[in-house]
Structure formats: C-alpha cells, structure tokens
Amino acid sequence: MILSMTGYAMVTRELPSGAMNLEIKSVNSRFLDLMFRLNDEVRSLEPMLREMLTEKTTRGKVELRLGYGKDNVAGPRAGRPLALNTATVERLAEAAAAVKRLLPDAQGLRVMEVLHWPGVIEDTAISSEELKEIVSSMAREAIGEFSASRQREGEKLKAMLLARVEGIEGWVKKIEPLMPQILADYHAKLNARLREALGATDDERVRQEVALFGIKIDVAEEISRLGAHLSEVRRVLAKGGAAGKRLDFLMQELNREANTLGSKSVSAEVSAAAMEMKILIEQMREQVQNLE
C-alpha cells in the first residue's frame, strides 16, 4: 500500500474514574517527528506509545494526545472512594513550613488548595497496570484507524499520480512520431540559411553545420529517459511501502528531462508539450511530498 503522511484517528473510553481520549494526527515531514501531549497520570506510558507508533510509521510529523479527564468530587461518581496520598501531603506541609520560616507573613495553605494539589488525591479505582492495559488497547485501536486513514489517503494520491503519468505519456506519444518531420523541416530551413550566409560553393561546411545543429536539437534521448522515468514511477507505486523519497527523486529527474526537451525545441508543438509536461510534473511533485 502507498501511505500518505496525513492521517487522523480518535478513540474514547468511559472509565470508572472518568473519560479518556486518545487522538492521533499527522502531517507531512521529511523525517519521523513524534510529539506527545499527555496528562500527568499517563505520562509514564510515553515510551510504550512511542514504540507502538514507530512500528507503523516511518515518516511524518505525528502528534499523539492522551487526555484523562477524571471526574470532579461532585461529579456523577461522587460516591466512589478517594484515597489521600499522605506522603505528598507531608512533603507539601514541609515545603509550606519552609516558606513560612522565610516569609512569616505568608498565608498558610488552605485545605482545598491542598486537596487540589496534583497527586494529593489518589484514585484507587484503576491501578497503574490496568491503566497501562487500557491505554495500550486504545492505542492499538487508534493506530489501526490512523494507519487505515493514511492508506485511504495514499490510494487517492496514487490514483492522482497515475493519472498524471498517463497524461505525460500521452504528450510523449503525441510528439514522438512528429520528431522526424520536425527535424527534417528544421534541417531544410537551416541548410537554406547557411547556404545564403556561407555561399553555395561551400557544401561541406554547410553539411557540417547542419549536422552539428541536428545533434543539438535531437530530443530522442530525452524522450527515451522520460519513458524510463515514468515506467519507474509506475513500478514504485505498484510496489508500495515507503515510496515518498524515491518518487521525489524521480520528480526531479522528470522535470530535468522536460526542461531539456523545452530548451531544445525547434517547433511550437514540442514547446507546448514540454510546458504541459512540466505542469503535470509539478502537480505530481506537490502530492509526492505527502507520501510516506
């Protein structure tokens, strides 16, 4: 499968202690750039989430958000037991006492301030192991949806690229049979001009100049390379996988041949074809930037 670097997925779980949301989104990037936005309660699970993402992703700027919205004390599950983390309270009291010694006029801690301090109230409804298993399950589901969205987007980009390849091949087929007549007409015009400039008696010099210019304007090699590069684009798209960098290189090569074709052109037909090819190649290049 051809994968896009653009993807999105979201998974939600209603837990006894509150709602948990896991969101993954990504955009294109030259390398793999992972960003995690996690609540304090689940921050220790970042290595696990990072490992799970890197197994399925090789390029892109990927952001994973994991929110754990615990219920308030007055919420719908107010009857569930709460546990006080006495160690945290003791450390908080020691810190408050130290501040009081330095600033005797400072106000003391209030009970509600202590209760709202991070880590003071422990939620005993879910253990750390249970939380890890829940997050792991959510991550597997979200990454599956995330990968599927990237595959769907990748298939759309693949179809667009193949359509542009067909367009370029159409222009190549259009101008290729015209080239012998175009070259013959140009040779005849050049021959007449050189004879007029050099004199009709110097036939050998005229033939040499015509032959030299004929080599300079011959685009057979460019047309051949265009065909080879387009065949390679088809092969890479058919093979699938992480194809973005390879296709980006091929876009550079296609653009180089189209530029040379235009610069060597001695006819309106070839110039127009080269311009249309460059437009199609640029459209392909823009979309290739979104492929993994």
PyMOL commands that set and color helices and strands:
alter all, ss='L'
color gray80, all
select helices_A, chain A and resi 40-56+86-102+111-115+128-198+203-217+220-239+244-264+268-288
alter helices_A, ss='H'
color red, helices_A
select strands_A, chain A and resi 7-15+18-27+32-38+60-70+82-84+121-123
alter strands_A, ss='S'
color yellow, strands_A
deselect
rebuild
show_as cartoon
